[in-house]
Amino acid sequence: MGLFSRRRSSTSDASDVPTSDRAAREATVAHLTDFVRTRVGVEAYVEPATNVTQTTVLLVATDGEWTRRRVPDAPTAVKLARALEIPVYDVQRTGYPQRWRDYNERQRIERKRTIV
C-alpha cells in the first residue's frame, strides 16, 4: 500500500496532459506579446536565475502593472524584448522601478480592504 501515492482518477483532464516545450514557449511569447500590446510604456527587466527559480523576465507597464515569465536565459530575454520593441534592463544593475513597488503596495492595500 502506497501511503504517499496519489489517487488518480480514471478520467484525464487537460491539466494532466504534459505540455511540450514548444507549446509552453508559444504560450509564454503570446502572453508577453499580449501584455505589451494592451498596455502603455512597457519595459522588460531580466531577473537572474537563483537556486530556486530560473531566469525570468518581468514586464512592467507605466502604471506599474506587471507580469513575469520564465525564460531559458538572459540572452533569450533580451532577444524577446527587442523583438517586442521594448526597452530591456538587467534588474541587478538598475533595480526594480518605483512604479512597480507602488503598484504592489496599492494592490496589497486593496486586498486588505476587501478582507476587512
N, C-alpha and C positions, 0 to 999 in steps of 0.2 A: 504494500500500500504506500503510495507516494504522499507523504504528509504535505509536502510543499509544491506538489504539482497542481496545475490549474486545470479546472474542468473546461473543456472546450465544447461549445455547442456543435451539434451536427450540421447546422446551417452556417454558411460562411457569409459575412457581410463585407462591405467594401474596405473596412478598416483592417481586416485580416489579410488582404491581398498585399503582398510586398510591392512597393513601387520601385521601378527601375531608376537607376541613376539619371538616365536621360529625362524621364518624366519628372523627377524631382527638380532637376536643373531647369527644365522648361517652366515648371510651376513657379520656381523662385524668380526667374527672369520676368515672367508675366506679372507677378505680384509687384516687383520693384518698378517695372515699366508703368504699370497702372498707378502706382503711388506717385511717381514723377509726373505723369500726365494729368493727374487730378488735383495736384497741389501746386502752390506757388513757391518759388525760391528754394527748391530742394537742393541740399548739399549732402555729399556722402562722406562718412567718417569710417575709416578702416580700423577695426579693433583687432589687436594681435591675438594669436592663439594662446590659451592658458593650459594649465593642467586639466582643467575641467571642460573647456569649450574649444571649438575650432575657431579659426579666423572668421570674423563676421564683418558685415558692412551695415552701418547704421545710416539710414536716410532721415534727414531732419528737414521739415518744411519751415517756412518763415514764421508761422505761428507756434512752432515748437512740436507739432505733431510728428510722430516718428514711427519707423518700422525697422526691424532688424532681421537679417537673414544670414545663415551660414554660407560661407564661400570656401572653395578649396584652399586659397592662399591670397596674400596681399596683392600680387600682380594681377590676379584674376579680378579682384575687387576694383582695382584701378582701371583695368580694361573695361569692365562693365560700366563704371561711372562715366568713362569717356564715351562709350557707346550711347549712353543715355544723355550725353552732353550736359553733365552737371559737374560742378567743382568737386574735387575729391581731396580729402585731408587725412593725414596719419594722426589718429587720436593721441598717440604717445607724444607727438610734437606740438599739437595745437590744443589739446584738451577738448572737452565737450563744450558745445556752445551754451551760453547762458539761457537762451530761449528754450532749449531742451530741458534744462533743470527747472525753469519756471513753469513749463507745461506740465511736467511731472508733479510739481508741487500743487498746481491748480487741480489736477486730477485727484491727487491724494485728499485734498480738502473737500472736493466734491463727493468722493466716496464716503468720507467721514460724515458728511451732512446727510447722506441718504441712509446711513446706518442708524443714526440717532433719531 
